[in-house]
Amino acid sequence: MTNSIAEVVDADAVLVIGSNTTEAHPVIGAQIRQAVGRGAKLVVAEPREIPLAQDADIFLKIKPGTNIALLNGLMHVIIAEGLYDREYVENRTEGFAELQEVVEDYPPERVAEICGIDPEDLKAAARLYAKAEKAPIFYAMGVTQHSSGTAGVMSIANLALLCGKIGKYGCGVNPLRGQNNVQGACDMGCLPGDYTGYQKVANPEARAKFEKAWGVKLPEQPGLTVTEAVQAIEDGKVRCLYIMGENPLLSDPNLNHTEEMFKKLDFLIVQDIFLTETAELADVVLPAACFAEKDGTFTNTERRVQRIRRAVPAPGEARADWEIVQEVMLRLGYENQADSPEEILAEIASLTPSYGGISFDRLEREQPQWPCPSPDHPGTPILHVGRFSRGERALFKPAHYLPAAEQPDDEYPLILTTGRILYHYHTRTMTGRNEDLNRISGRSFVEINPADAAKWGIESGARVKVESRRGEVVVDALVTDRVDAGVIFMPFHFGDGAANRLTNDVLDPTAKIPEYKVCAARVERY
């Protein structure tokens, strides 16, 4: 996030795209509603009529996979009507001519046809966003989980830059993380091409710094992403996986293929707090402590570093993750001397410029947002004030709309999109053990439009078979106009009727993220 969560309450307008905010991020969703209550205008762009759409001044119910066309259409209107921030564009950006050339191809009428929306709504949304003094953009995996996800994120940045809304209070580009420490995990180098603080494995200077600190020789080439690792199993290049706090046998796309690959492994290790679907397949399970049973830090979606403190002892043989990892390192012959999370944070600060001023002692008094390079630095609530990370000027990165990799046809006439619901969290590793939540929502379902339901003789509550080219599941039908005709929606949380047995594992070429949000499917009575 370029900005801070609390700023949204002061917004004049809010644009939400690809995020079911009130269900997946309820606290931030509530703050957006608070802003609306204070008079802010709200634009929501989503394939489903999510709860937040009921609060929107303009709801753009777009076809799944058409985010880039929509964003280009908004920019077309803003440029054509002279609503962009000319001074900001001239003094703080480069590449405007290339952007203008690309978005010229996306007049409202064409975008309306691609996205399935009213062109007048598109124009109104563009004017509302461009004219607002304070207007943040919030997005989540409805933007990223596409074969063109990286281009989708770049397009959001283009829109914010065009209107001079980066580096300013109450504005910015604000991705919402799906779990509480996703930001922190990425910051700590849990990406195959990065050390801590996004220092690149391929950078000789960064590599030399970490080699000196750790006393080892480090690889020059980045490793594999999760989805690339599954393919590498098939290719015979990966024979062992160590999985920590993840449940890929429910969260990975094309699950039938992933399950087949995991069974080919010579050795599978899972470190987790419960026996998940993935842990059940493991050769060794290392029981880990949960958040309330350990000390350390979390870094949240607004880059804020926060202390966590052990409230209760861990049960049985469960240990904190750092203790387990350190013991494994020791057994492999590496003498790691860290004795506490406080010492580990001190090492992080010594090697990571953006965390340089963060310590346990400081976190007792305050929770700064990185970059926080020194103990006397106040932290950075807003990024890119006066200067961008690449220098004086930001670079527009325009992209043309490309349809999703798999489109409906006569055999599979529907678009399946997936997402989250309020009552469950990720793969239900935790929430699936709560009887009250399961009474409210205890098994998988598919939302289907009344017109499609009538066509195939389906009623709410009926058991139906949902199929794609990769698999099939049997789930409950929920007939609703929350989805348009031709579109179906499934939550991905459930092990029974797992949506990811159907999803497409084609990847975005840059980020290597799968296209969870669009695949061709069909539904029939079971």
N, C-alpha and C positions, 0 to 999 in steps of 0.2 A: 504494500500500500504506500502510495506517495504521501498520504495525509493521515490524520488521526480520526478514530471512530467518532469521537464526541463532536467533531466539527459538523457532522450531518444535521444536527439539531438546528443549526443556524442557517441552513441552506435556503436558497431561493427556489431552486429546482433540483430534482434528483433524477438521474437516469439509471435504471436497473435493467441489466441485460444478461440473460443466461444465468439467473440466480433465483431460486425459490427461497427468498431471504427469510421470510417469517417462519418457515419450517426447518430450513437447514442452518440458519444463523438467527435464532429467535431474538436474541438481545439486540443485535444490529437492526433486525426487522422492526422491532419495537421502537427503536430510535428514529428510523425512517418514518414510521407512522406518527411519531411525536413531531417531527419536522412538518409533516403534512397538516397536523393539527394546528401548528403555528402559522400555517399559510403557504408553505412550500408547495410547488407544483410537482407532480410525480408522473414520470413516463416509465412504463414497464414494457419490455420486449421479451416475450416468452412464447414457446409453442403451446403451453397449457394455460388455462385460466387459473393461475395460482392465487392463494388468498390475497396477496399484495395487489393483485390486479384490481380488486374491488376498491382499493384506495386511490387508484391511478386516475389522473386527469385524462391521460391518453394511454390506452392499452393496445399495443401492437402485437397481435396474435400471429406471429410469423411461423412459416413452415420450418420444421427442424432442419438445421444445416444452412440457413440463409443469412446468418449474422453479418457476413462481410458485405453482401449486397445491401442489407439494411443500412449499415454504417456508411458505405459509400454513397447511398442515396441521401442520408442526412447531410453529409458533407457537400454533395452536389447542390442541394437547396441552399445551404449556408453560403457557399461561394457565389452561386447565381444571384442571390438576393443581397450580396454585399454585407452579410452579417458576421463575417469572420473578423478577428482582431488583427487588422493590418499592421499596426505598429509592432505587436508581438511577433507576428509571422516574419516581418522584415528584419527585425533586430535579434531574434532569438532562435530562428529555425533556418534550415536549408532543405532544399528538395521540394519546394512548394510547386514549382512548375510541373514536376513529375506527378505529384499528387493531383494537381488540377487536371492533368491529361487523363489520368485513370478515372477519376470520379465523373468526368464529363460523360462517360459511357453509362451513367446510372441516373437518368432522369426519373422523377417520381413514378411515372406511368410504368416504366420498365421494372423498377424495383417493386412496385405494387404487385405486378404480375408474378415476379419471382417469389416474393415473400407471402403472397396471399393476403395483402392488407389494402386498405383504402389509401390512395395517394394523398388525399387531403389530410389524413392522420399523420402521414410521414412529414408533410410540410409543417404541420402544426407542431410536431415534436421537435423538428429542427429549429424552428423559431424560438420555441420555449427554452431549449437548452442554450442556444447561442446568445440570447438576450439576457439570460440570468447572470447576475454578478457572481453569485456563489452557487456552483452546480457540480457536485461530485458525481462520478460514474462508479457504480458498483457492479462487479461481474464475478462469476464463479465458473464451475465446470461446464455449464451450458455454453460457454464460449470456448473453453480450452479442449474439451474432449471431442475433437473433430480431427479429421485428416488435414484440415486447414486451420488448426487451433492457434498456431503461432501467428499466422497472418491475421487471425481474428483479434488477437491481443494487440498486435501492431496497429490494426485499424482503429481500435479504441483509443490508443495513444495518439494517432493521427487526429482524431476528432477533438480530443482535449487540447492538443497543441494548436490546432486551427483556430480555436476559440480563446486561446490564451489562458487556459485553465489548468496549467501545471506550474507548480512552484508558488501557488497562492492558497491562502486560507479558505477553507470551505469548498475546495475544488478537488482536482486530482483524479488519478486512475487507481482504483481501489479493489484489487482482487481479494476475495474472501476465502480463507483457507478452510478446508473441509474438516480438519481435526485440530485439537487445541495446540499442538506443538509442531505442526507441519512446517511453519516458518522456521522454527528453531532447528528442526532436523536438517532442513536445507542449508541454513546458516552454518551448521556444524560439518558440512561436507558430505551429507548423505545424498550426493549426486555423483554419478560415476566420473564426471570430468572436473570435479571441483575439490579443493581443500576447503578449510573453514573460510567463511567470509567471501566465498565465490572466487578465491584465488585459484587459477587454472592449473590443472595437472600438466597441461602442455606448455606452460610458461617455465622456462629453465630457471629463472630467478626465484619464482615461488617454490619450485621443486627443490632447489638447493637450500632454501630456508628451512623447509620441513625435514629434509634429509639431515641437516645439521642438528636440528632440535631433537629428532627421534633416533639419530645414530644408525640409520639404515639407508639402503639404496632403494629409491622409489621408481615405479614404472613411468615411462615417458608418455604412454598412450592412455587415454581415458578408458574406463571399464565399460560394462554393459548396463543399460537400463533394465528394469524388471522385464519388460516385454521382449527386449532383445535377448535376455538370458534364457527365456523359454525357447526361443528359436535356436539358440546355441546348444541347448540340450538335444534338440532334434538333429542338429548338425554334428553331434558328438564332441563338441568343444567344452561343454560344461557337464561335470559328472557329480558335483556336490553343490548343494545350496544351504546357506545358513540364513534363516528367515527370522526376523526379530520384530515382533509387534505388528505383523501384517498377516492377512488371511487371504492369500491370492487364490485359493481354491473356491472362493466366493466372489472376490473382487476383480479378478482378471477377466478380460474378454475371451470369448470363444472357449468357455470353461472345459468343454469335453476334450479339446486339444491340450489345454494346460494340464488337466488331470492325467492324460495319457503320457505327457512328457515327464511329469513328476514321478510317475511310476517307473520311468526308465532310469532315474538317478541311481547312482551307486550308494549315495548317502544323503539323507535329508535331516537337517537339524532345525527345530523350531523353538524359539524363545518367546514365551507369551504368558499372560496371566490366567488364561483358561484353555481348556482343550478344544481348540477350534477345529473346523473341518480340515484345515491344513495340518494342524498338529496331530490329528488322528492318523495321518498318513506318514508321519515322521518316524525315523529310526531312533532319534533321541529328542526328548522334550526337556528343555531347561525352564523350570518354573520361575517366572519373574514377579517382582513386586509391582503393585498398581500405584497410581499417583499418590494415594493417601498413605502409602507404606514406605516412602523414600524421600530423601532430601535432594535438592537440585534447583534447576531453573527451567521455566518454559518461556519461549518467545512467541508472542501471540501474533495475530494477523496484522496488527498495526506496528510491528517491529518492537514492541515493548517487552523488555526482559523482566521476568517476575520470579521471585523466590517461591519454591514449594517446600513445605516442611512436613516431615513424617508425623502423622497423627496417631497411627496405630502400628504395632509390629506386623511384619509380613508373616503369613501362616506357613506352617510346615517348613519345607526346604526352600521356599521362595526367597530370592535375593534381588537386590536392586540391579538394574541392567548393567550399570558400570562395574559392579562387583563380578558379575558373571563374565562380562567381556574381558575384564582384567585377568580373571582366573584362566580363561581360555588362552589368552596371550601368554601367560606364564607357563602353561603346559606346553605351548608351542615353542618355548625357549626365549621369549622376549621379556626382559626384566623391566616391567613398568612400575614406577615408584609411587604413583598417586595413591594416597591413603584416604581421600575424602572428596566429595563433590566440590568443596571449596578449593582444594588444590587443583582439581581439573579445570575449574573456571579460571583460575590464575594462569594455567598453561594456555587456555583458549585466548585470554586477553593478551598474552605475550606474543602470540602468533597471528592474531586476527585484528587488523587495524580498526574495523568497525566496532569491535568489542573491547578495544584497548582500555577504556575507562570504566569497565564494569567489573565489580567484585562483590563477594558476599557481604562485606561490610557496608558497601554503598547501597546494596539492595535492601538492607534493613531499613534505610531511610527513604529511599525513592526507587522508582522503576523507570529508568530512562529508556528512550527509544534509540536504537542504533540508526546511523553511525554515531558512536560515542567514543571517540578515539583516545581520550585522556581523562584522568580522574577529575579534572576541573571543567570538563566539557559538559554542558547541560543536557546533551542528547539532541535528537533531531526530530521534532514532531512533523515537519513538512520537508520533503525532499525537493531538490532542484530549485531552491530559492536563489535566484540570481545566476546560477551556473548549473549545468547538467553534468552528469557523471562522465560524459564523453567530451566535455569542453564547454565553450561559450554558447554553442548552438546545438539544438536538438535536430535530429534527422527524421524527416518524414519517410515512412516505409510503406508506400501504397501497394495494394494487392488487388487483383481482380477476383471476383467471386468464382469459385469452382464448386460444382455440386458435390455432395457427399459421394464417397467411393461406390456405394451401393444404392441403387434407386429402385423404387417399386416397379413391378412388371406384372404380366398376366398371372404368373405362377405365385408371386409374393406381392400382392397388390397394396400392402399397407406399409407405412413408415413406423417402425418401433423406436421410441425414444425412452430413456431411462432416467431415474433420479432418486431423490430421497423423500421420505415423509417425516412428519413431525415426531412420530412416536418411537422411531428407532434410529440407531446411530451406527453408521457404516455397516459392517457385516453382522450386527447384533451380537458380537462377542460378549458385550456387557448387557445391553438392553434386552436381548433375547432371553435373559435369565430372570426378568422381572414379570411376575404373573399378571400384575395389573396392566402393564403395557401390552402384554400378549392377549389379554381379554379384549382390549380396544382394537388391536391390529396384530393378529397372531399368525397369519399366513399370506402367501403371495397372492397378488391379483393383477388383473389387466384392466385399464380404463379403455373403453371403446365408445365411440360416438353413437347416438341413437340410430342414425341413418345406416351405419355399417352393421349395427346389432340387428336391425330389422332385416337387412339384406341376408344375413346368415342365420336368422331365427334364434338369436341369443338374448336372454333376459338377465338382469342383474341377479347375481347369486348362482347362476349356472356354472358348472365346471366346463372349461373350454381348453382346447389344445392350442397353444401358440407355437408356431414353427418358423424357423429361418433356415438358411442354407447350412447352418452349423449345428442345429439341434432342435429339440422340442421340449416343452414343459407343459404341465397341466396345472391350471390355476383357476381362481374364482374370477368371474366377469363382473365388472362394475360399469354399468351403462351410464354415461354422463356426457354432457356437452362441454365439460372442461377441456376435452380434446376435440379438434375438428374432425370432420369426416376424412378418412384416409390416413389418420394418425392414431396410434395406440401408445399407451404409456404403461410402464411397469416399474415399481420400485426394485432396487437391486439388493435390498437387505437380506432377503429370505433364502435359506438353504433349500427349502421345498419350493419347487417351481422357480429356480434361480434364473433371473433375467439374463445373467451373463453366460448362460448356455447358448444364448441366441445372438449376443452382440458380436460386432465385427472387430477383428484384431488388426485391421489395417492401421498403419501408424502415420502420424504427422511426421514429415521428413526431418524436421529440425528438433522438436522436443521429444519425439518418439512416443507421444501419448496416443493411446488407441481411440478409435472413433466409437466410443460408447453411445453417443447420442443419436446416431442414425444407422438403421439397417432395414432391409426389406423383410417383411414378415407376412404371415397369414394366420387367421384365427378360424376355428371351427368348433362346433359343439362336440363335447367329449362323450 
